[in-house]
């Protein structure tokens, strides 16, 4: 793998970190968090408690629970840690 090569370790470390599994999943969660905040500001029935629950679990990622690389698995994984906010995770993000 390029990460273990001299070329990868010298020049591509930032790219490997940027596109790591953790960063990718955290970006999805940030998207859902900001989406929920925006929907709340538009008048949807979303409580501050739900928003805080999402914010408090952005980095709480269970890689064993969500082994699949599909969106549904990660929505369910995030909802596992945010039971009150579960129904609004990914709400309005699909057509």
MARPASE-797122 format. One record per atom (N, C-alpha, C, CB): atom name; x, y, z; residue in one letter. Coordinates in nm, 3 decimals. Atoms other than C-alpha are relative to their C-alpha. Glycine has a CB too. Layout:
<sites>
SITE atomo      xx      yy      zz residuo
SITE    CA       X       Y       Z       A
...
</sites>
This chain:
<sites>
SITE atomo      xx      yy      zz residuo
SITE     N   0.084  -0.118   0.000       X
SITE    CA   0.000   0.000   0.000       X
SITE     C   0.088   0.124   0.000       X
SITE    CB  -0.095   0.000   0.121       X
SITE     N  -0.077  -0.124   0.012       X
SITE    CA   0.118   0.351  -0.076       X
SITE     C   0.026   0.065   0.135       X
SITE    CB  -0.074   0.097  -0.090       X
SITE     N  -0.016  -0.062  -0.131       X
SITE    CA   0.069   0.460   0.285       X
SITE     C   0.128  -0.046   0.069       X
SITE    CB  -0.121  -0.031   0.087       X
SITE     N  -0.118   0.055  -0.065       X
SITE    CA   0.354   0.235   0.399       X
SITE     C   0.128   0.021  -0.082       X
SITE    CB  -0.019  -0.147   0.025       X
SITE     N  -0.118  -0.023   0.082       X
SITE    CA   0.588   0.339   0.120       X
SITE     C   0.062   0.136   0.035       X
SITE    CB  -0.037  -0.005  -0.150       X
SITE     N  -0.062  -0.131  -0.026       X
SITE    CA   0.838   0.626   0.149       X
SITE     C  -0.073   0.113  -0.071       X
SITE    CB   0.146  -0.002  -0.044       X
SITE     N   0.072  -0.102   0.075       X
SITE    CA   0.647   0.816  -0.118       X
SITE     C  -0.130   0.038   0.073       X
SITE    CB  -0.031  -0.049  -0.142       X
SITE     N   0.126  -0.026  -0.069       X
SITE    CA   0.318   0.779   0.066       X
SITE     C   0.019   0.067   0.134       X
SITE    CB  -0.076  -0.127   0.019       X
SITE     N  -0.020  -0.057  -0.133       X
SITE    CA   0.458   0.860   0.407       X
SITE     C   0.052   0.143  -0.008       X
SITE    CB   0.097  -0.086   0.080       X
SITE     N  -0.052  -0.136   0.012       X
SITE    CA   0.633   1.175   0.281       X
SITE     C  -0.100   0.098  -0.058       X
SITE    CB   0.124  -0.001  -0.084       X
SITE     N   0.078  -0.096   0.078       X
SITE    CA   0.382   1.324   0.044       X
SITE     C  -0.151  -0.017   0.008       X
SITE    CB   0.041  -0.009  -0.141       X
SITE     N   0.143   0.024   0.010       X
SITE    CA   0.042   1.169   0.085       X
SITE     C  -0.068  -0.022   0.135       X
SITE    CB  -0.025  -0.118  -0.086       X
SITE     N   0.060   0.025  -0.131       X
SITE    CA  -0.015   1.142   0.460       X
SITE     C  -0.128   0.080   0.020       X
SITE    CB   0.099   0.031   0.110       X
SITE     N   0.118  -0.085  -0.018       X
SITE    CA  -0.258   1.435   0.460       X
SITE     C  -0.118  -0.052  -0.081       X
SITE    CB   0.032   0.144  -0.040       X
SITE     N   0.108   0.054   0.082       X
SITE    CA  -0.456   1.279   0.177       X
SITE     C  -0.058  -0.128   0.060       X
SITE    CB   0.050  -0.028  -0.142       X
SITE     N   0.049   0.122  -0.064       X
SITE    CA  -0.476   0.943   0.353       X
SITE     C  -0.087   0.035   0.121       X
SITE    CB   0.118  -0.090   0.043       X
SITE     N   0.078  -0.040  -0.117       X
SITE    CA  -0.598   1.116   0.667       X
SITE     C  -0.131   0.066  -0.042       X
SITE    CB   0.082   0.096   0.089       X
SITE     N   0.119  -0.070   0.048       X
SITE    CA  -0.841   1.337   0.477       X
SITE     C  -0.108  -0.096  -0.049       X
SITE    CB   0.037   0.097  -0.110       X
SITE     N   0.094   0.095   0.056       X
SITE    CA  -1.001   1.040   0.304       X
SITE     C  -0.012  -0.128   0.083       X
SITE    CB   0.040  -0.035  -0.142       X
SITE     N   0.010   0.118  -0.086       X
SITE    CA  -0.984   0.801   0.598       X
SITE     C  -0.146  -0.034   0.027       X
SITE    CB   0.076   0.023   0.133       X
SITE     N   0.136   0.046  -0.030       X
SITE    CA  -1.288   0.601   0.697       X
SITE     C  -0.063   0.085   0.110       X
SITE    CB   0.000  -0.150   0.041       X
SITE     N   0.050  -0.081  -0.110       X
SITE    CA  -1.324   0.796   1.021       X
SITE     C  -0.043   0.138  -0.049       X
SITE    CB   0.106   0.014   0.110       X
SITE     N   0.031  -0.136   0.049       X
SITE    CA  -1.314   1.135   0.846       X
SITE     C  -0.124  -0.001  -0.089       X
SITE    CB   0.119   0.059  -0.076       X
SITE     N   0.115   0.008   0.092       X
SITE    CA  -1.563   1.025   0.579       X
SITE     C  -0.130  -0.016   0.079       X
SITE    CB   0.018  -0.118  -0.098       X
SITE     N   0.120   0.022  -0.079       X
SITE    CA  -1.814   0.898   0.834       X
SITE     C  -0.033   0.124   0.084       X
SITE    CB   0.016  -0.123   0.091       X
SITE     N   0.023  -0.121  -0.080       X
SITE    CA  -1.768   1.206   1.051       X
SITE     C  -0.057   0.112  -0.087       X
SITE    CB   0.131   0.047   0.067       X
SITE     N   0.056  -0.101   0.092       X
SITE    CA  -1.838   1.429   0.748       X
SITE     C  -0.148  -0.027  -0.025       X
SITE    CB   0.077   0.002  -0.134       X
SITE     N   0.142   0.032   0.016       X
SITE    CA  -2.165   1.243   0.691       X
SITE     C  -0.078   0.046   0.122       X
SITE    CB  -0.021  -0.152  -0.023       X
SITE     N   0.069  -0.037  -0.124       X
SITE    CA  -2.257   1.296   1.054       X
SITE     C  -0.009   0.151   0.016       X
SITE    CB   0.071  -0.060   0.121       X
SITE     N   0.005  -0.146  -0.004       X
SITE    CA  -2.167   1.664   1.037       X
SITE     C  -0.108   0.052  -0.095       X
SITE    CB   0.136   0.061  -0.037       X
SITE     N   0.103  -0.039   0.095       X
SITE    CA  -2.388   1.695   0.731       X
SITE     C  -0.139  -0.019   0.060       X
SITE    CB   0.013  -0.081  -0.130       X
SITE     N   0.130   0.026  -0.062       X
SITE    CA  -2.682   1.535   0.915       X
SITE     C  -0.026   0.096   0.116       X
SITE    CB  -0.009  -0.145   0.049       X
SITE     N   0.013  -0.094  -0.112       X
SITE    CA  -2.617   1.756   1.219       X
SITE     C  -0.038   0.139  -0.050       X
SITE    CB   0.132   0.006   0.081       X
SITE     N   0.030  -0.133   0.053       X
SITE    CA  -2.611   2.079   1.017       X
SITE     C  -0.134   0.003  -0.074       X
SITE    CB   0.112   0.046  -0.094       X
SITE     N   0.130   0.009   0.065       X
SITE    CA  -2.910   1.964   0.814       X
SITE     C  -0.112   0.011   0.104       X
SITE    CB  -0.012  -0.132  -0.079       X
SITE     N   0.100  -0.005  -0.107       X
SITE    CA  -3.109   1.910   1.136       X
SITE     C  -0.009   0.140   0.060       X
SITE    CB   0.033  -0.103   0.110       X
SITE     N   0.002  -0.138  -0.052       X
SITE    CA  -3.006   2.252   1.268       X
SITE     C  -0.071   0.094  -0.097       X
SITE    CB   0.143   0.050   0.026       X
SITE     N   0.065  -0.084   0.100       X
SITE    CA  -3.114   2.413   0.943       X
SITE     C  -0.150  -0.025  -0.007       X
SITE    CB   0.061  -0.024  -0.136       X
SITE     N   0.142   0.034   0.002       X
SITE    CA  -3.445   2.228   0.942       X
SITE     C  -0.071   0.055   0.124       X
SITE    CB  -0.020  -0.153  -0.008       X
SITE     N   0.057  -0.058  -0.122       X
SITE    CA  -3.505   2.339   1.301       X
SITE     C  -0.022   0.150  -0.018       X
SITE    CB   0.091  -0.027   0.122       X
SITE     N   0.013  -0.145   0.021       X
SITE    CA  -3.442   2.701   1.203       X
SITE     C  -0.112   0.034  -0.098       X
SITE    CB   0.132   0.058  -0.050       X
SITE     N   0.110  -0.021   0.094       X
SITE    CA  -3.700   2.659   0.926       X
SITE     C  -0.136  -0.036   0.059       X
SITE    CB   0.024  -0.082  -0.126       X
SITE     N   0.126   0.024  -0.068       X
SITE    CA  -3.962   2.551   1.178       X
SITE     C  -0.040  -0.145   0.017       X
SITE    CB  -0.105   0.067  -0.072       X
SITE     N   0.034   0.140  -0.024       X
SITE    CA  -3.952   2.171   1.178       X
SITE     C   0.003  -0.029   0.150       X
SITE    CB   0.098  -0.093  -0.075       X
SITE     N   0.013   0.034  -0.141       X
SITE    CA  -4.039   2.010   1.509       X
SITE     C   0.123  -0.081   0.045       X
SITE    CB  -0.131  -0.080   0.026       X
SITE     N  -0.125   0.061  -0.045       X
SITE    CA  -3.681   1.938   1.620       X
SITE     C   0.041   0.072   0.127       X
SITE    CB   0.113   0.009  -0.110       X
SITE     N  -0.031  -0.060  -0.130       X
SITE    CA  -3.579   1.993   1.981       X
SITE     C   0.150   0.027   0.013       X
SITE    CB  -0.047  -0.091   0.114       X
SITE     N  -0.141  -0.027  -0.031       X
SITE    CA  -3.256   2.136   2.117       X
SITE     C   0.068  -0.126   0.054       X
SITE    CB   0.012   0.116   0.102       X
SITE     N  -0.054   0.124  -0.056       X
SITE    CA  -3.210   1.807   2.301       X
SITE     C   0.045  -0.096  -0.112       X
SITE    CB  -0.105  -0.069   0.089       X
SITE     N  -0.037   0.085   0.113       X
SITE    CA  -3.206   1.616   1.970       X
SITE     C   0.127   0.051  -0.068       X
SITE    CB  -0.115  -0.008  -0.101       X
SITE     N  -0.118  -0.060   0.063       X
SITE    CA  -2.954   1.858   1.821       X
SITE     C   0.124  -0.024   0.087       X
SITE    CB  -0.021   0.153  -0.021       X
SITE     N  -0.112   0.021  -0.091       X
SITE    CA  -2.731   1.833   2.129       X
SITE     C   0.043  -0.147   0.003       X
SITE    CB  -0.036   0.047   0.142       X
SITE     N  -0.031   0.143   0.001       X
SITE    CA  -2.754   1.454   2.122       X
SITE     C   0.082  -0.036  -0.125       X
SITE    CB  -0.129  -0.084   0.004       X
SITE     N  -0.076   0.024   0.122       X
SITE    CA  -2.634   1.449   1.762       X
SITE     C   0.141   0.058   0.011       X
SITE    CB  -0.073   0.061  -0.122       X
SITE     N  -0.131  -0.066  -0.011       X
SITE    CA  -2.354   1.695   1.832       X
SITE     C   0.092  -0.075   0.095       X
SITE    CB  -0.018   0.145   0.048       X
SITE     N  -0.080   0.072  -0.099       X
SITE    CA  -2.237   1.494   2.132       X
SITE     C   0.049  -0.136  -0.047       X
SITE    CB  -0.079  -0.017   0.124       X
SITE     N  -0.037   0.134   0.048       X
SITE    CA  -2.206   1.174   1.927       X
SITE     C   0.063   0.002  -0.138       X
SITE    CB  -0.120  -0.089  -0.002       X
SITE     N  -0.061  -0.007   0.133       X
SITE    CA  -2.034   1.296   1.611       X
SITE     C   0.121  -0.092  -0.013       X
SITE    CB   0.042   0.143  -0.030       X
SITE     N  -0.121   0.081   0.005       X
SITE    CA  -1.714   1.110   1.699       X
SITE     C  -0.018  -0.140   0.058       X
SITE    CB   0.112   0.070   0.073       X
SITE     N   0.027   0.130  -0.060       X
SITE    CA  -1.878   0.809   1.862       X
SITE     C  -0.039  -0.098  -0.111       X
SITE    CB  -0.114   0.010   0.107       X
SITE     N   0.022   0.084   0.118       X
SITE    CA  -1.839   0.568   1.569       X
SITE     C   0.032  -0.145   0.035       X
SITE    CB   0.087   0.048  -0.119       X
SITE     N  -0.018   0.143  -0.024       X
SITE    CA  -1.885   0.193   1.607       X
SITE     C   0.023  -0.067  -0.135       X
SITE    CB  -0.124  -0.061   0.073       X
SITE     N  -0.033   0.057   0.130       X
SITE    CA  -1.703   0.047   1.308       X
SITE     C  -0.044  -0.146  -0.012       X
SITE    CB   0.149   0.011  -0.026       X
SITE     N   0.044   0.139   0.004       X
SITE    CA  -1.799  -0.309   1.404       X
SITE     C  -0.149  -0.010  -0.031       X
SITE    CB   0.030  -0.070   0.133       X
SITE     N   0.145   0.002   0.021       X
SITE    CA  -2.170  -0.226   1.404       X
SITE     C  -0.036   0.033  -0.145       X
SITE    CB  -0.069   0.099   0.094       X
SITE     N   0.026  -0.041   0.139       X
SITE    CA  -2.161  -0.058   1.064       X
SITE     C   0.114  -0.045  -0.089       X
SITE    CB  -0.020   0.154  -0.010       X
SITE     N  -0.108   0.051   0.083       X
SITE    CA  -1.932  -0.282   0.865       X
SITE     C  -0.024   0.027  -0.147       X
SITE    CB   0.016  -0.149   0.022       X
SITE     N   0.030  -0.028   0.140       X
SITE    CA  -2.110  -0.213   0.540       X
SITE     C   0.036   0.146  -0.030       X
SITE    CB  -0.150  -0.027  -0.032       X
SITE     N  -0.033  -0.136   0.041       X
SITE    CA  -2.011   0.094   0.346       X
SITE     C  -0.119   0.069  -0.067       X
SITE    CB   0.120  -0.001  -0.096       X
SITE     N   0.116  -0.066   0.057       X
SITE    CA  -2.366   0.194   0.265       X
SITE     C  -0.058   0.101   0.098       X
SITE    CB  -0.108  -0.103  -0.040       X
SITE     N   0.053  -0.110  -0.080       X
SITE    CA  -2.550   0.499   0.392       X
SITE     C  -0.096  -0.050   0.108       X
SITE    CB  -0.071   0.100  -0.089       X
SITE     N   0.101   0.049  -0.095       X
SITE    CA  -2.831   0.305   0.560       X
SITE     C   0.066  -0.056   0.126       X
SITE    CB  -0.087  -0.107  -0.066       X
SITE     N  -0.068   0.057  -0.117       X
SITE    CA  -2.589   0.118   0.787       X
SITE     C   0.054   0.110   0.091       X
SITE    CB   0.115  -0.091  -0.045       X
SITE     N  -0.055  -0.108  -0.082       X
SITE    CA  -2.431   0.443   0.902       X
SITE     C  -0.109   0.086   0.062       X
SITE    CB   0.092   0.087  -0.084       X
SITE     N   0.114  -0.069  -0.061       X
SITE    CA  -2.767   0.611   0.959       X
SITE     C  -0.045  -0.078   0.123       X
SITE    CB  -0.118   0.014  -0.102       X
SITE     N   0.042   0.084  -0.113       X
SITE    CA  -2.865   0.318   1.183       X
SITE     C   0.104   0.002   0.113       X
SITE    CB  -0.024  -0.144  -0.046       X
SITE     N  -0.106  -0.005  -0.101       X
SITE    CA  -2.528   0.328   1.361       X
SITE     C  -0.006   0.130   0.077       X
SITE    CB   0.137  -0.018  -0.065       X
SITE     N   0.009  -0.130  -0.067       X
SITE    CA  -2.560   0.699   1.435       X
SITE     C  -0.126   0.006   0.087       X
SITE    CB  -0.001   0.116  -0.104       X
SITE     N   0.125   0.002  -0.075       X
SITE    CA  -2.921   0.648   1.548       X
SITE     C   0.011  -0.086   0.126       X
SITE    CB  -0.115  -0.052  -0.088       X
SITE     N  -0.022   0.084  -0.119       X
SITE    CA  -2.800   0.379   1.790       X
SITE     C   0.052   0.085   0.116       X
SITE    CB   0.099  -0.114  -0.032       X
SITE     N  -0.056  -0.087  -0.103       X
SITE    CA  -2.608   0.649   1.978       X
SITE     C  -0.085   0.124   0.025       X
SITE    CB   0.139   0.042  -0.039       X
SITE     N   0.088  -0.118  -0.013       X
SITE    CA  -2.873   0.919   1.926       X
SITE     C  -0.145  -0.045  -0.011       X
SITE    CB   0.033   0.107  -0.109       X
SITE     N   0.135   0.054   0.014       X
SITE    CA  -3.205   0.745   1.998       X
SITE     C  -0.109   0.107  -0.012       X
SITE    CB  -0.031  -0.089   0.117       X
SITE     N   0.101  -0.107   0.008       X
SITE    CA  -3.398   1.071   2.046       X
SITE     C   0.005   0.070  -0.136       X
SITE    CB   0.020   0.102   0.112       X
SITE     N  -0.018  -0.068   0.129       X
SITE    CA  -3.256   1.218   1.725       X
SITE     C  -0.009  -0.097  -0.118       X
SITE    CB   0.133   0.072  -0.003       X
SITE     N   0.002   0.101   0.105       X
SITE    CA  -3.279   0.892   1.530       X
SITE     C  -0.095   0.028  -0.116       X
SITE    CB  -0.034  -0.129   0.058       X
SITE     N   0.094  -0.022   0.110       X
SITE    CA  -3.593   0.980   1.333       X
SITE     C   0.037   0.116  -0.093       X
SITE    CB  -0.136   0.025   0.056       X
SITE     N  -0.031  -0.114   0.086       X
SITE    CA  -3.443   1.303   1.201       X
SITE     C   0.137  -0.011  -0.068       X
SITE    CB  -0.006   0.126   0.080       X
SITE     N  -0.129   0.019   0.068       X
SITE    CA  -3.102   1.168   1.095       X
SITE     C  -0.028  -0.030  -0.147       X
SITE    CB   0.083  -0.117   0.067       X
SITE     N   0.013   0.014   0.146       X
SITE    CA  -3.084   1.200   0.717       X
SITE     C  -0.136   0.050  -0.050       X
SITE    CB   0.020  -0.146  -0.041       X
SITE     N   0.131  -0.051   0.038       X
SITE    CA  -3.432   1.361   0.717       X
SITE     C   0.014   0.111  -0.103       X
SITE    CB  -0.077   0.050   0.124       X
SITE     N  -0.004  -0.101   0.104       X
SITE    CA  -3.478   1.558   0.398       X
SITE     C   0.123  -0.004  -0.087       X
SITE    CB  -0.011   0.133   0.061       X
SITE     N  -0.124   0.006   0.077       X
SITE    CA  -3.144   1.449   0.254       X
SITE     C  -0.014  -0.081  -0.128       X
SITE    CB   0.109  -0.060   0.085       X
SITE     N   0.022   0.076   0.123       X
SITE    CA  -3.295   1.231  -0.018       X
SITE     C  -0.125   0.051  -0.069       X
SITE    CB  -0.012  -0.151   0.030       X
SITE     N   0.117  -0.047   0.075       X
SITE    CA  -3.546   1.299  -0.288       X
SITE     C  -0.113  -0.101   0.008       X
SITE    CB   0.035   0.026  -0.146       X
</sites>
